[in-house]
Amino acid sequence: MSRELGTERELQATKAVIGELAKHLDVNICLELWDGTIIPLGQGAQEEIRFVIASANVLRRLLRQPSLISVAELYATGDLDVVGANPVDAMRHVDHLQFLALPRKVNKARMLKMALPILLKSYSVSSFVKRFTKEAGVTPNSGRNDKEMIGFHYDLSNEFYSLFLDKEMVYSSAYFPTPDSSLDEAQLYKLDLICRKLRLAPGDKLFDPGCGWGGLLCHAARHYGVEAYGTTLSEEQFAHVKAKVATMGLGDRVKVELRDCRSLADDQIFDKIAQVEMIEHVGIANHQDFYKYLRKHMRPRGVYFGQASFRRNTARPEDFPRLTPYMQFIIKYIFPGGELDHIGMTTGVLEQAGFEVHEVEAVREHFGYTTEHWVRRLYDRREEGAALVGMPQTRIWLLYLSLCALSFHRGALNAFQVIATNRRSGASGIGFDRTTVYGGARRVDADDARANMLKSA
């Protein structure tokens, strides 16, 4: 946190600037300055939840570099804080579009004159925030190091992720049977839904590329009797899955390897493939080759399940590749090399790669609930997070998850589940009643699954 609070002139200038900006805002929140002054940012704004500015350096930086990156770094170091609520609840009171419209509403010459005592000094930048500084690269053949980027995100520590994930350590959108279902209930429901959508049957060979902490692998093997194989590039995830499989006694049905999922032996063929929120790491330029690769390792009419986050499409195709401020923040601090396509792009590329698309289900609001649960859980255990990865990193994650929650709730981001098959002429094998029984897939207990597998052998 900045030690230099600012001179009296800077304090008065800050009050004048914030007061002028507040005339053009109507948000239900207040701003607290370092001397204790509280300034409402809207008519009747409540004081219980407040944004707190720790020094003149905060406004100095925001005036010179007004960006989400600036807000993120200031929040991470505590120079910009929220009191009275967790970040997602606080930001619900803020319409960010009002802030984006400010440059068109304020008198710039008047603002410059008021802010001059603040702008005379340069702002300082903290070095305590972990960021990814390398170029991601477009393809694996052009310097894209996926293992390094995956490690940046997932190898923080398994203990850190356990602070906010469910008991099964599922790091993807849950599926809530009801809005008041618990996170643990919703994640188990989602795992079971994936198995049913895949029409899993005892003896099926299931591939989970980017298998995370092994929740789906173990659930499918235990309850649907499949032979499950997963890959990950994360050292931390790999260690966790190996230990989990051993503890559950699933070593004869679940195998996980620390390797790139694109390095399978040519003769490894699967009946079903589940790709759960890992395509975001692949890079849009690599999507078509990646789906072709998956299809090469599927039997004819093998079933593919995909779940991912998506951006909205743009009116002009040439505008879509432009990085939004949100995505610039994400790739710098959270997901280096990450990219989100739109749902039309995904279904189109799947068809180009030789798949037949059967089902597309929007799960945006489920992801909003999921990320909101993650925020609340991490916020309640933020001191434990700080002990594991440092407070700046913990606060960056709180901001990231809060922005995700609001983006899904407001529809700025979307999420979909997609079912496709390895296309062949003739019947798809999917069946007709897909909204209830998903082709007759049913859970089996572990003993039944083992017995069926021995019979088939």
BELQUI-V65132 format. One record per backbone hydrogen bond with DSSP energy under -1.0 kcal/mol. CO is the residue of the C=O (numbers start at 1). NH is the residue of the N-H. If there is no record, write none. Layout:
co = [CO & CO]
nh = [NH & NH]
This chain:
co = [5 & 7 & 8 & 9 & 10 & 11 & 12 & 13 & 14 & 15 & 16 & 17 & 18 & 21 & 22 & 27 & 29 & 30 & 31 & 32 & 33 & 37 & 39 & 41 & 42 & 49 & 50 & 51 & 52 & 55 & 56 & 57 & 58 & 59 & 60 & 61 & 65 & 67 & 68 & 69 & 70 & 71 & 72 & 73 & 74 & 74 & 79 & 81 & 83 & 86 & 87 & 90 & 91 & 93 & 95 & 96 & 97 & 101 & 102 & 102 & 107 & 108 & 109 & 110 & 111 & 115 & 115 & 116 & 139 & 139 & 145 & 146 & 147 & 148 & 149 & 150 & 151 & 157 & 158 & 160 & 161 & 161 & 166 & 178 & 182 & 183 & 184 & 185 & 186 & 186 & 187 & 188 & 189 & 190 & 191 & 192 & 193 & 194 & 195 & 196 & 201 & 204 & 205 & 205 & 206 & 207 & 208 & 211 & 214 & 215 & 216 & 217 & 218 & 219 & 220 & 220 & 223 & 225 & 227 & 228 & 229 & 230 & 231 & 231 & 232 & 234 & 235 & 236 & 237 & 238 & 239 & 240 & 241 & 242 & 243 & 244 & 245 & 250 & 250 & 253 & 255 & 257 & 257 & 260 & 265 & 270 & 271 & 272 & 273 & 275 & 278 & 279 & 280 & 283 & 284 & 286 & 287 & 288 & 289 & 290 & 291 & 292 & 295 & 297 & 299 & 302 & 303 & 304 & 305 & 306 & 307 & 308 & 310 & 316 & 319 & 324 & 325 & 326 & 327 & 328 & 329 & 330 & 330 & 332 & 335 & 341 & 342 & 343 & 344 & 345 & 346 & 347 & 348 & 349 & 350 & 351 & 354 & 356 & 359 & 361 & 363 & 364 & 365 & 366 & 367 & 368 & 369 & 370 & 371 & 372 & 373 & 374 & 375 & 376 & 379 & 381 & 382 & 383 & 384 & 385 & 386 & 390 & 391 & 392 & 393 & 394 & 395 & 396 & 397 & 398 & 399 & 400 & 401 & 402 & 403 & 404 & 405 & 406 & 407 & 407 & 414 & 415 & 416 & 417 & 418 & 419 & 419 & 420 & 421 & 422 & 432 & 438 & 445 & 446 & 447 & 448 & 449 & 450 & 451 & 452 & 453]
nh = [56 & 11 & 12 & 13 & 14 & 15 & 16 & 17 & 18 & 19 & 20 & 21 & 22 & 24 & 25 & 29 & 41 & 51 & 39 & 53 & 36 & 33 & 31 & 27 & 45 & 30 & 83 & 32 & 81 & 58 & 60 & 61 & 62 & 63 & 64 & 65 & 67 & 71 & 72 & 73 & 74 & 75 & 76 & 77 & 79 & 80 & 54 & 52 & 50 & 90 & 91 & 93 & 94 & 28 & 98 & 100 & 101 & 104 & 105 & 106 & 111 & 112 & 113 & 114 & 115 & 118 & 119 & 120 & 142 & 144 & 149 & 150 & 151 & 152 & 153 & 154 & 155 & 161 & 162 & 163 & 164 & 165 & 169 & 181 & 186 & 187 & 188 & 189 & 175 & 190 & 191 & 192 & 193 & 194 & 195 & 196 & 197 & 198 & 200 & 199 & 204 & 227 & 271 & 272 & 229 & 274 & 231 & 214 & 218 & 219 & 220 & 221 & 222 & 223 & 224 & 226 & 444 & 203 & 206 & 255 & 208 & 257 & 210 & 211 & 259 & 238 & 239 & 240 & 241 & 242 & 243 & 244 & 245 & 246 & 247 & 248 & 250 & 253 & 254 & 228 & 230 & 232 & 259 & 263 & 268 & 299 & 303 & 207 & 305 & 307 & 281 & 282 & 339 & 286 & 287 & 290 & 291 & 292 & 293 & 294 & 295 & 296 & 298 & 270 & 302 & 422 & 273 & 420 & 275 & 418 & 277 & 416 & 414 & 319 & 322 & 328 & 329 & 330 & 331 & 332 & 333 & 334 & 335 & 132 & 338 & 311 & 346 & 347 & 348 & 349 & 350 & 351 & 352 & 353 & 355 & 354 & 423 & 421 & 419 & 417 & 367 & 368 & 369 & 370 & 371 & 372 & 373 & 374 & 375 & 376 & 377 & 378 & 379 & 380 & 382 & 385 & 386 & 387 & 388 & 389 & 390 & 394 & 395 & 396 & 397 & 398 & 399 & 400 & 401 & 402 & 403 & 404 & 405 & 406 & 407 & 408 & 409 & 410 & 412 & 413 & 310 & 363 & 308 & 361 & 306 & 358 & 359 & 304 & 356 & 301 & 434 & 441 & 449 & 450 & 451 & 452 & 453 & 454 & 455 & 456 & 457]
